[in-house]
């Protein structure tokens, strides 16, 4: 993306979908696909059919990162972005493994737990600036593309903006201000099939 440019990216979540469905979506123009399990992501990315038919596919990892599977994550073919980084130790392992076979940095997103739900991953909103600073200082092979959150279920957007999405926008504003950057230098990953239009509109929410 161009610095400061506003754009949207649709990531098709292909978990539990067969390879043939991925190829069909690719053939009508979809390029970005997301998986929430490292094993499935690795296997699909190395599928002979996908390698042959989808040369420009771009994989996103959108699930919980497990320490013992980071090596396999770093070996995913055409890995475009890891969206769920919330541990400096995981970042350092991924950074060192990525450097072994790649010259360009891997795009990552910092997962923020905007809802405070214990069952969800992510760092606290108050930790974003410090976490970003540690990534920049310790992980030269990772590029922070933006912030990600998983909003609470059952939010009625007819009664007002989704509070989790608003919090993520606020985190981006604070991070950008701290760094002297435009908020739109950082992407936001939020929203699913039922609320993605709302998520897009919130990106430009006036604080």
C-alpha positions as CSV (number, residue, x, y, z in Angstrom):
1,X,0.0,0.0,0.0
2,X,1.0,3.6,-0.5
3,X,1.8,5.6,2.6
4,X,-1.2,7.5,3.8
5,X,-3.5,5.9,1.1
6,X,-7.0,4.7,2.0
7,X,-8.0,1.3,0.7
8,X,-9.8,-1.9,1.6
9,X,-8.7,-5.5,1.3
10,X,-11.0,-8.4,1.3
11,X,-9.5,-11.6,2.9
12,X,-11.5,-14.7,2.1
13,X,-11.4,-17.0,5.0
14,X,-10.9,-20.4,3.5
15,X,-10.8,-22.6,6.7
16,X,-12.6,-25.9,6.2
17,X,-12.9,-25.1,2.5
18,X,-11.4,-27.6,0.0
19,X,-8.5,-26.6,-2.3
20,X,-10.9,-26.6,-5.3
21,X,-13.0,-23.9,-3.7
22,X,-9.9,-21.8,-3.2
23,X,-8.9,-22.2,-6.8
24,X,-12.4,-21.3,-8.0
25,X,-12.4,-18.1,-5.9
26,X,-8.9,-17.3,-7.2
27,X,-10.0,-17.8,-10.8
28,X,-12.7,-15.0,-10.4
29,X,-10.2,-12.6,-9.0
30,X,-9.8,-13.2,-5.2
31,X,-6.2,-13.2,-4.2
32,X,-6.1,-12.9,-0.4
33,X,-7.0,-16.0,1.7
34,X,-7.0,-16.5,5.4
35,X,-6.5,-19.6,7.5
36,X,-6.8,-19.9,11.3
37,X,-4.8,-23.2,11.8
38,X,-1.1,-23.3,10.9
39,X,-1.1,-26.9,9.8
40,X,-4.0,-26.3,7.4
41,X,-2.4,-23.1,6.1
42,X,0.9,-24.9,5.5
43,X,-0.7,-27.9,3.7
44,X,-2.9,-25.8,1.5
45,X,-0.1,-23.4,0.5
46,X,2.0,-26.3,-0.6
47,X,-0.8,-28.2,-2.3
48,X,0.4,-29.0,-5.9
49,X,-3.0,-27.8,-7.3
50,X,-2.7,-24.4,-5.5
51,X,0.9,-23.9,-6.4
52,X,0.1,-24.6,-10.1
53,X,-3.2,-22.8,-10.4
54,X,-2.7,-19.9,-8.0
55,X,0.8,-18.5,-8.5
56,X,-0.2,-15.0,-7.1
57,X,-2.1,-16.2,-4.1
58,X,-1.5,-14.3,-0.8
59,X,-2.0,-16.2,2.4
60,X,-2.9,-14.6,5.8
61,X,-2.7,-16.3,9.1
62,X,-5.6,-15.3,11.4
63,X,-5.5,-17.8,14.2
64,X,-3.7,-18.3,17.5
65,X,0.1,-18.7,17.2
66,X,1.6,-21.7,19.0
67,X,5.3,-21.7,19.7
68,X,5.9,-25.2,18.5
69,X,4.3,-24.4,15.1
70,X,6.1,-21.1,14.3
71,X,8.7,-23.0,12.2
72,X,5.9,-24.4,10.0
73,X,4.3,-20.9,9.8
74,X,7.5,-19.4,8.5
75,X,7.6,-22.1,5.9
76,X,4.1,-21.3,4.4
77,X,4.3,-20.8,0.7
78,X,3.3,-17.2,-0.4
79,X,2.7,-16.1,3.2
80,X,1.6,-12.5,2.9
81,X,0.8,-11.5,6.4
82,X,0.5,-12.8,10.0
83,X,-2.4,-10.9,11.6
84,X,-2.4,-12.2,15.1
85,X,0.9,-11.4,16.7
86,X,0.6,-10.6,20.5
87,X,3.8,-12.0,21.9
88,X,7.3,-10.6,21.7
89,X,8.8,-14.1,22.1
90,X,6.8,-15.4,19.2
91,X,7.8,-12.3,17.2
92,X,11.5,-13.0,17.8
93,X,11.2,-16.6,16.8
94,X,9.3,-15.8,13.7
95,X,11.8,-13.0,12.9
96,X,14.8,-15.3,13.0
97,X,13.1,-18.1,11.1
98,X,11.8,-15.8,8.4
99,X,15.3,-14.4,7.8
100,X,16.6,-17.8,6.9
101,X,14.8,-18.0,3.5
102,X,13.5,-14.5,2.8
103,X,15.1,-11.2,2.0
104,X,12.0,-9.0,2.3
105,X,10.3,-8.5,5.7
106,X,7.2,-10.4,6.6
107,X,4.1,-8.2,7.2
108,X,2.5,-8.6,10.6
109,X,-0.4,-7.1,12.5
110,X,-0.5,-6.6,16.2
111,X,-3.6,-8.2,17.7
112,X,-5.3,-6.0,20.2
113,X,-7.8,-7.4,22.7
114,X,-10.3,-4.5,22.5
115,X,-13.1,-6.4,24.3
116,X,-11.1,-7.6,27.3
117,X,-12.5,-11.1,26.9
118,X,-10.1,-13.6,28.5
119,X,-10.7,-16.3,25.9
120,X,-9.4,-14.0,23.1
121,X,-5.8,-13.3,22.3
122,X,-4.3,-9.9,21.9
123,X,-2.5,-7.3,23.9
124,X,-4.2,-4.5,25.9
125,X,-4.9,-1.3,24.0
126,X,-2.6,0.5,26.5
127,X,0.3,-1.8,25.4
128,X,0.3,-1.0,21.6
129,X,3.0,1.6,21.5
130,X,5.4,-0.3,23.7
131,X,4.7,-3.5,21.7
132,X,5.3,-1.8,18.4
133,X,8.6,-0.3,19.7
134,X,9.8,-3.7,20.8
135,X,9.1,-5.2,17.4
136,X,10.9,-2.4,15.6
137,X,13.9,-2.7,18.0
138,X,14.2,-6.5,18.0
139,X,12.7,-7.8,14.8
140,X,14.2,-6.3,11.6
141,X,12.6,-9.0,9.5
142,X,9.1,-8.1,10.5
143,X,7.1,-5.1,9.2
144,X,4.2,-3.9,11.3
145,X,1.4,-3.3,8.8
146,X,-1.2,-2.4,11.3
147,X,-3.5,-3.5,14.1
148,X,-6.1,-6.3,14.3
149,X,-9.0,-7.1,16.6
150,X,-11.8,-9.6,17.0
151,X,-14.9,-7.8,18.1
152,X,-17.5,-9.1,20.6
153,X,-20.3,-11.1,19.1
154,X,-23.9,-9.9,19.2
155,X,-23.1,-6.1,19.0
156,X,-26.1,-4.2,17.6
157,X,-24.6,-1.7,15.2
158,X,-28.0,-0.1,14.7
159,X,-27.6,1.4,18.1
160,X,-24.2,2.9,17.4
161,X,-20.6,2.2,16.3
162,X,-19.1,-1.2,17.4
163,X,-17.1,-0.2,20.5
164,X,-14.3,-2.7,19.6
165,X,-13.8,-1.2,16.2
166,X,-13.8,2.3,17.7
167,X,-11.1,1.2,20.2
168,X,-8.9,-0.1,17.4
169,X,-9.3,3.1,15.5
170,X,-8.2,5.0,18.7
171,X,-5.2,2.7,19.1
172,X,-4.2,3.5,15.6
173,X,-4.6,7.2,16.1
174,X,-2.4,7.1,19.3
175,X,0.3,5.0,17.6
176,X,0.4,7.2,14.5
177,X,0.5,10.4,16.7
178,X,3.4,8.9,18.8
179,X,5.4,8.1,15.6
180,X,4.5,11.3,13.7
181,X,2.8,9.3,11.0
182,X,-0.6,9.4,9.3
183,X,-3.1,7.0,10.8
184,X,-3.6,5.5,7.3
185,X,0.0,4.4,7.3
186,X,-1.4,1.5,9.4
187,X,-4.0,-0.9,8.3
188,X,-6.8,-2.2,10.5
189,X,-8.0,-5.8,10.3
190,X,-11.5,-6.1,11.7
191,X,-15.0,-7.2,10.7
192,X,-16.4,-10.5,9.4
193,X,-18.9,-11.3,6.7
194,X,-21.8,-10.0,8.7
195,X,-20.3,-6.6,9.7
196,X,-17.5,-5.9,7.2
197,X,-19.3,-2.9,5.7
198,X,-19.6,-1.4,9.2
199,X,-15.9,-2.1,9.8
200,X,-15.0,-0.3,6.6
201,X,-17.0,2.8,7.6
202,X,-15.5,2.8,11.1
203,X,-12.0,3.1,9.7
204,X,-12.9,6.7,9.0
205,X,-14.7,7.3,12.2
206,X,-14.2,10.8,13.6
207,X,-12.8,10.6,17.2
